[in-house]
């Protein structure tokens, strides 16, 4: 799926230089960057959403003891 992005000129220049020096495309490096950091971004934003839900009373937390009991892992 094609996607267009606008990058600051400095980043565009760095990306162009990297592509030229390595013989790879700018698209290759953009794809690599997205793949490398997407999981981290998902973790961050989903954790922030979960925290907001807990603070708003829309979700709750569980103690380790509650989880162990529910999963039958009690000592």
N, C-alpha and C positions, 0 to 999 in steps of 0.2 A: 504494500500500500504506500503510495508516494506521500510524503509529508514535506512541507516547506517550513523552514525556520529562518529567523533573522538572527544573526550573530553580531556582536560588536566587531568593529573593524579589526581590532588587535587580535581577537580570537580567530577571525577569518584568515588573517595573515599567517598566524602561527599554524593553523590547520593546513593552509596551502603549502607552507614551507615544509611541514612534516610529510605531506603527501608527495611533494616533489623529491625530497631527499630519500624517501624510502621506496618510491615507485608504486605506492598504493594510492587508492582514491581517497578523496575527502569523505566520501560516503562510507567507506570502510571504517575510518576512524570515528565518525559520528555514530555508526552502528555499534562499534565496540564500546564507546563511552556509554551509550544508552544501556546496552546489555550489562555492563559492569555495575552501573549505579541504580538501575531500576529496582532491584530487590531492596536495596537500602532505602530508597525513597518510599517504597511500599511499606516497609517496616515502620519508618518514621511517621508517615501520615496516618497509617492505620492505628498506630499506638496513640497518636494525638487524638484521633477520633474516639478511640476506646476510653481514654482518660476523660474527655469531655462528656461522654455518655455516663461514666461513673459519677462525675461531679454533678451532672444534671439528674441523677437518680434513675436514668434509663437502663442502667446495667449495674451489676454488682461484682464484687470480688469474692474469692473463695480462699480460705486458709489452706495451708498444706494439709492439715489434718482432715479438713472436709474433702479435699480431693482424694487423699489416700483412702478414706472411708468409702467414698462413692465408687472408687475403682477396686475396692477389696484388697488394698495394700497395707492395711493396718498391721502393726506388730502384734 
